[in-house]
Structures are given as C-alpha cells and as structure tokens.
Amino acid sequence: MGALPTKGLTMNRTNAIRNLLLSLLLAVSAFAAPAYAQISVNINIAPPPAEYEVVPAIPPGYVWAPGYWGWTGERHVWIRGRAILQRKGYRWEPDRWEQRDRTYYRTEGRWVRDKGYKPVKVKKEKKEKKQKGNKHDR
C-alpha cells in the first residue's frame, strides 16, 4: 500500500497535452487554409491548342465555362467545359495560359464585374380596373 499510481497520472497528462496540441493545430489550420485558395501554376511546357467542344443547351440562369488545359505536374490534361451558375452583374473569365519569356503561367477562371451590365427591370402589367356602373345597365 502507499504506492502512488504515477504511471496513470503521467498517461492522463500526456493525453491531455496531446489533445490540446491537436486542437490548437486544427484551429490554426482552419485560419491558414483560406490563404492558399488561389494556386499559381508556372511551367516551361506550352499547353496544346484548345480542344473543340460542343456546347450543350444551357439551362436558364447558367453560363458556359469553356474547357482548358490543366497541369498534373507531369503533363497537360484537358478539363472539359461545364455549365456554372450565373452571377448577375458579372461575366465569366475563362481559365487561360499566358507566356512570359520562356515560362507559361495559368490563370484560373473567375468572375469579373461586367462594366456594361444594366439590371433589367420587369414592368408589372397594370390590372384593368372594373368600372363601377349602375346595376341597371345590364
């Protein structure tokens, strides 16, 4: 008797410290993740010419985002075009590659404010008012 359970106490402290550190790591990573939202790709290999795509019928409220050449780290791969939800007052600027000196830079597609955008106001039709007349006019 009289022996203190030091092994159990040490294990509880170790678990508590480990849980605290994991919680802090998760909290910090949640704030740091948005900083890496935009990815820039720079390579020395030109992308092939764009592939021909048949644009399907697009439902109202959507716009077409054309396909583009992506980079896997080893080679270019074709990313097919897709219909995306339209944003009023904006236009879709598609993905593109730009050459600067001997390097190619990919810019991701994005929404750009449309300077010429004017909202369309839908005029309500006026309801015809019923004329109040004499009931004996029938």
C-alpha positions as CSV (number, residue, x, y, z in Angstrom):
1,M,0.0,0.0,0.0
2,G,1.0,3.6,-0.1
3,A,2.3,3.4,-3.8
4,L,1.0,6.3,-5.9
5,P,-0.3,5.5,-9.3
6,T,2.2,7.7,-11.1
7,K,2.0,5.8,-14.4
8,G,-1.7,6.5,-14.7
9,L,-1.3,10.2,-13.8
10,T,1.5,10.6,-16.3
11,M,-0.6,9.0,-19.1
12,N,-3.5,11.3,-18.3
13,R,-1.3,14.4,-18.5
14,T,0.3,13.2,-21.8
15,N,-3.2,12.6,-23.3
16,A,-4.4,16.0,-22.2
17,I,-1.3,17.7,-23.7
18,R,-1.6,15.8,-26.9
19,N,-5.3,16.6,-27.2
20,L,-4.6,20.3,-26.5
21,L,-1.9,20.4,-29.2
22,L,-4.1,18.7,-31.8
23,S,-6.9,21.1,-31.0
24,L,-4.6,24.1,-31.5
25,L,-3.2,22.6,-34.7
26,L,-6.7,22.2,-36.1
27,A,-7.7,25.7,-35.1
28,V,-4.6,27.3,-36.7
29,S,-5.1,25.2,-39.9
30,A,-8.7,26.4,-40.2
31,F,-7.5,30.0,-40.4
32,A,-4.5,29.3,-42.6
33,A,-6.4,27.3,-45.3
34,P,-8.0,30.3,-47.0
35,A,-4.6,31.9,-47.7
36,Y,-3.9,29.1,-50.1
37,A,-7.1,29.3,-52.1
38,Q,-5.5,30.6,-55.3
39,I,-3.0,28.4,-56.9
40,S,-0.5,29.6,-59.5
41,V,1.0,27.1,-62.0
42,N,4.2,28.0,-63.7
43,I,5.8,25.6,-66.2
44,N,8.1,25.7,-69.3
45,I,6.0,23.5,-71.5
46,A,3.4,25.2,-73.7
47,P,-0.2,23.8,-73.5
48,P,-1.6,22.2,-76.6
49,P,-4.2,24.1,-78.7
50,A,-7.7,24.1,-77.1
51,E,-9.9,21.2,-77.9
52,Y,-13.1,21.7,-79.8
53,E,-16.2,21.3,-77.5
54,V,-19.8,21.1,-78.5
55,V,-21.6,23.5,-76.1
56,P,-24.8,21.8,-74.9
57,A,-28.1,23.5,-74.3
58,I,-27.6,25.5,-71.1
59,P,-30.5,25.9,-68.6
60,P,-31.6,29.4,-67.8
61,G,-29.6,31.0,-65.0
62,Y,-26.3,29.2,-66.1
63,V,-23.4,30.2,-68.3
64,W,-20.8,28.1,-70.1
65,A,-17.3,27.9,-68.7
66,P,-15.2,26.5,-71.6
67,G,-12.7,23.7,-71.2
68,Y,-9.0,24.3,-70.7
69,W,-5.7,22.5,-70.3
70,G,-4.7,21.7,-66.7
71,W,-1.3,20.6,-65.5
72,T,-0.9,17.4,-63.4
73,G,2.7,18.0,-62.5
74,E,3.9,15.8,-65.4
75,R,1.7,16.7,-68.4
76,H,-1.2,18.7,-69.6
77,V,-4.7,17.2,-69.3
78,W,-7.9,18.5,-70.9
79,I,-10.5,19.7,-68.3
80,R,-13.9,19.7,-70.0
81,G,-16.2,22.7,-70.1
82,R,-19.2,22.9,-67.8
83,A,-22.3,24.9,-67.1
84,I,-21.9,27.1,-64.0
85,L,-24.5,29.2,-62.1
86,Q,-24.7,32.7,-63.4
87,R,-23.9,35.7,-61.2
88,K,-25.9,38.8,-62.1
89,G,-23.6,41.8,-62.9
90,Y,-20.6,39.5,-63.6
91,R,-19.2,37.7,-66.6
92,W,-17.1,34.5,-66.5
93,E,-13.4,35.0,-67.5
94,P,-12.2,31.5,-68.5
95,D,-9.0,29.8,-67.4
96,R,-6.1,30.7,-69.6
97,W,-2.3,30.2,-70.0
98,E,0.0,33.2,-70.6
99,Q,3.5,33.1,-71.8
100,R,6.1,35.4,-70.2
101,D,9.6,34.9,-71.6
102,R,10.0,31.1,-71.6
103,T,7.5,30.3,-68.8
104,Y,3.8,29.6,-69.1
105,Y,1.5,30.8,-66.3
106,R,-2.0,29.5,-65.8
107,T,-4.7,31.9,-64.5
108,E,-7.8,30.2,-63.1
109,G,-11.2,31.2,-64.4
110,R,-13.0,33.7,-62.3
111,W,-16.0,36.1,-62.2
112,V,-15.3,39.6,-63.3
113,R,-17.7,42.5,-62.8
114,D,-19.3,43.4,-66.1
115,K,-19.0,47.2,-66.6
116,G,-21.7,47.2,-69.2
117,Y,-24.2,45.4,-67.0
118,K,-27.6,47.1,-66.5
119,P,-30.2,45.3,-64.5
120,V,-33.4,44.7,-66.4
121,K,-36.5,45.9,-64.6
122,V,-39.5,43.9,-65.3
123,K,-42.6,46.1,-65.6
124,K,-45.7,44.8,-64.0
125,E,-48.8,44.8,-66.1
126,K,-51.5,47.0,-64.9
127,K,-54.7,45.3,-64.0
128,E,-57.8,46.7,-65.6
129,K,-60.0,48.4,-63.0
130,K,-63.6,47.3,-63.0
131,Q,-65.8,50.2,-63.8
132,K,-68.4,50.9,-61.2
133,G,-71.6,51.3,-63.1
134,N,-75.2,51.3,-62.5
135,K,-76.5,47.8,-61.8
136,H,-79.5,48.5,-64.2
137,D,-77.2,48.9,-67.2
138,R,-77.3,45.2,-67.9
